[in-house]
C-alpha cells in the first residue's frame, strides 16, 4: 500500500479531454471532474468547433480548438496545460471518473519518482458491449469510491496504457508527442505514446484511480477506416519501435479472425463487414510496399 507523505508538496494534476460530436457526454465528465475529492489543477477540452463543446462551461474549464484527430487534439491539450501541471491525465469524452480519481493519480505519482506513466482501473468498458448508460456508469464509480478507501493500492509494470484513462508525468513528456500520422481516432495511439514514455521510466497499471468507459458509439471511426487501421497501424508502430512485433501480429490476426467470423452474425453496434473490407484494403496496402496510416482517410 502506498502512503502519501503529509509533508510532501501535492502534485498538480491536469486533465485533457479530446472531444468531437459529443457535447452531452463531455458535459457529464466535466461535471464529475468538478466534484473530485482533490480538484484538478487544470481542465482543458480540446475540440474542433464550438458546436462540439458543451454550452455554459464553468470558468475552471478551458477550451482549445483546431484540426480534427485524436492525436492532434491531445497534443493541443498538452501544450495548453503542461506548464501548469506535474502530471497530465487523458480521459475519453465518454469516460466517467470516480470522485477520487485525481486524488489517486496524485498518490501514484507522488509515491515513486520512477513512475512516469500509469493507466487506471476501468470498472466497466462499453466498447465491447454496445455501451454503458450514464446511470450504470455513475452507480459503478459510486460503488468503487465507497469501497476503495479500505483497499490496498495495487500496481504492476506494463509497457502500454489504455487511452481512455491514462496519466503521465510532465517531466517525462518533454519531446514526446502523440503521433499525428495516426489519423482520426488514432487507433493504438495510446500504445505508441506509452511506448515512448516507457523509455524514461516505469509505466504501471493501478487500481488507485478508476472510472467507467461508457463506449458511446457516435463519433467513432467508420468500419472500413477502422479495419484498415487494424492492419496498418500495428505494423507502423512495430517498425517505429513503440509496439512489440509479437503484440502487433497478435492484434492484426485477432481482428482479422474476429471480423471475418462475426460478419455472419455481427453485433448490432459493430460494422463487421466494413471492418473486414478495411482489413483487406490494409493488407493490400502493405503488400504494395506502402506503410502510411493516413491513407485510411481515402476509404469511403
Secondary structure, DSSP 8 states (H G I E B T S, - for coil): -----TTS----EEEEEE-SS-HHHHHHHHHHHTT-SS--SEEEEEESSGGGS-TT--TTEEEEE--SSHHHHHHHHHHHHGGG-SEEEEEETTEEE-TTHHHHHHHHHHH-TTEEEEEEEEEEEGGGTT---HHHHHHHHHHHHHHHTTS---EEEES---TTEEEEEGGG-TT----TTS-TT-TTHHHHHHHHHTTSSEEEEEEEEEEEE----TT---HHHHHHHHHHHHHHHHHHTSS-HHHHHHHHHHHHHHHHHHTTS--TT--HHHHHHHHHHHHHHHHTT---GGGGGG--
